[in-house]
Amino acid sequence: MATVKVYDQDKQESGTIDLAAEIFEVEVRPEILHLVVRVQLAAKRAGTHQAKTRAMVSGGGAKPWKQKGTGRARSGSNRSPIWRGGAIVFGPKPRDYSFKVNSKVRVLALKMALSSRLAADDLIVVKNIVLPEVKTKHFVRIAETLGLKKSLIVTQGKVADLERSVRNIPDLTLTTPDRLNVTEILNHKQLVLLESAVELVHARFAGKGV
């Protein structure tokens, strides 16, 4: 069980909180993280690329010139791949790039990503964030006080005021415990957990020991 300090939005200590060792103190194995990141990135690929084959290229109905006697190479169609504007040989076709890994591996990778942030001392627990009004400048001030740079902020649920205040700030991303994923955690230098979100993170992994 890891015990970490809880800060308020003015970065004053306001207590401590226990983080489950089976979630936040897992040995990090880069090959597992790499595999799951590949799965997530592959699933995002559209796979809609396509080149035209001879059947798709326009033209080619008539033989361009007679077979012999012109002094030119023989040709039967202007859709030939060797012609400018002709077809493509072995061009890309629409395909699905996604592939699957065992659900236990996905859970393990997410625990490793969370553990890597705690091990690197890049995990901060904040009691709560309250804005006087919905304005980006107010959140910027809080972020500067907490020393946030390229941070993933995990709230207990969708908070409209925070979302509207954060969305225009580069490198700060808001998410919820049920939407946490390996790629997003690793793409941000810091992980910020609101105190109310910690219990939900624990609940997400309840009974999912690896």
GIGI-V588796 format. One record per residue. N is the residue number from 1. PSI is psi in whole degrees, 0 to 359 (999 if undefined). OMEGA is omega in whole degrees, 0 to 359 (999 if undefined). NEAR is the number of other C-alpha atoms within 12 Angstrom. Layout:
N_PSI_OMEGA_NEAR + N_PSI_OMEGA_NEAR
This chain:
1_122_179_13 + 2_132_178_20 + 3_122_181_18 + 4_157_180_27 + 5_148_175_25 + 6_130_180_29 + 7_153_170_28 + 8_180_185_26 + 9_351_174_31 + 10_9_181_22 + 11_38_172_24 + 12_136_180_17 + 13_133_180_18 + 14_15_178_18 + 15_196_178_17 + 16_166_178_19 + 17_147_180_25 + 18_132_176_21 + 19_132_184_32 + 20_129_182_27 + 21_326_182_22 + 22_353_178_26 + 23_318_189_36 + 24_1_179_33 + 25_45_180_25 + 26_140_178_27 + 27_129_183_25 + 28_126_177_24 + 29_108_185_19 + 30_326_183_18 + 31_328_177_15 + 32_315_179_25 + 33_317_180_32 + 34_318_181_23 + 35_313_183_24 + 36_324_175_35 + 37_319_177_30 + 38_319_179_23 + 39_314_183_26 + 40_320_179_24 + 41_323_180_20 + 42_324_180_19 + 43_337_180_18 + 44_345_184_16 + 45_133_183_17 + 46_319_180_15 + 47_25_183_15 + 48_5_181_13 + 49_142_180_14 + 50_137_174_17 + 51_152_183_20 + 52_132_174_22 + 53_181_180_20 + 54_331_181_24 + 55_340_185_19 + 56_338_184_16 + 57_138_180_22 + 58_155_180_17 + 59_193_175_19 + 60_10_182_22 + 61_326_183_14 + 62_153_177_13 + 63_128_187_15 + 64_320_177_20 + 65_167_184_17 + 66_159_189_15 + 67_318_187_14 + 68_159_171_12 + 69_356_181_9 + 70_346_183_11 + 71_1_179_10 + 72_164_179_11 + 73_151_179_15 + 74_142_179_16 + 75_139_181_21 + 76_346_183_20 + 77_143_176_27 + 78_6_174_24 + 79_3_181_27 + 80_142_179_27 + 81_339_181_23 + 82_354_179_16 + 83_147_172_20 + 84_129_183_12 + 85_5_180_20 + 86_194_184_22 + 87_173_176_25 + 88_132_178_22 + 89_130_178_19 + 90_38_178_12 + 91_169_180_14 + 92_146_178_14 + 93_153_177_17 + 94_135_181_14 + 95_163_178_15 + 96_118_182_15 + 97_348_187_19 + 98_149_172_18 + 99_162_188_18 + 100_152_170_19 + 101_162_180_21 + 102_141_182_15 + 103_328_178_15 + 104_327_178_18 + 105_319_178_25 + 106_316_179_30 + 107_316_180_29 + 108_317_180_34 + 109_320_179_39 + 110_321_176_45 + 111_321_179_40 + 112_320_179_35 + 113_316_177_41 + 114_318_181_48 + 115_324_181_32 + 116_326_179_30 + 117_322_178_33 + 118_318_181_33 + 119_327_181_22 + 120_5_181_18 + 121_35_178_19 + 122_23_177_28 + 123_127_181_38 + 124_134_174_41 + 125_123_182_41 + 126_133_184_38 + 127_310_179_30 + 128_159_175_29 + 129_116_181_37 + 130_126_180_22 + 131_139_178_25 + 132_329_175_15 + 133_164_183_15 + 134_89_177_20 + 135_139_181_22 + 136_321_184_23 + 137_328_179_20 + 138_319_180_23 + 139_325_177_31 + 140_319_180_27 + 141_317_179_23 + 142_318_180_28 + 143_320_178_34 + 144_321_179_19 + 145_318_181_19 + 146_350_180_30 + 147_38_182_24 + 148_129_175_30 + 149_122_184_26 + 150_68_188_24 + 151_146_172_32 + 152_118_185_40 + 153_122_183_44 + 154_116_178_42 + 155_167_182_35 + 156_339_180_30 + 157_188_179_24 + 158_123_179_18 + 159_104_188_23 + 160_316_182_18 + 161_316_180_22 + 162_318_181_34 + 163_316_181_26 + 164_333_181_21 + 165_335_186_29 + 166_334_193_31 + 167_337_180_23 + 168_6_181_17 + 169_118_180_26 + 170_143_173_18 + 171_4_174_22 + 172_126_183_33 + 173_137_179_33 + 174_137_176_36 + 175_179_180_31 + 176_161_183_30 + 177_324_182_32 + 178_346_180_21 + 179_4_179_24 + 180_135_176_33 + 181_160_187_32 + 182_312_184_35 + 183_316_182_28 + 184_320_179_31 + 185_315_183_39 + 186_335_179_30 + 187_348_179_20 + 188_138_182_28 + 189_324_184_29 + 190_148_174_34 + 191_121_182_45 + 192_119_178_45 + 193_125_169_44 + 194_145_185_35 + 195_322_181_33 + 196_342_181_24 + 197_341_183_30 + 198_314_181_37 + 199_324_180_25 + 200_326_175_24 + 201_316_176_32 + 202_317_183_27 + 203_326_181_18 + 204_327_183_22 + 205_4_181_27 + 206_127_179_15 + 207_11_180_12 + 208_46_178_18 + 209_148_181_19 + 210_999_999_20
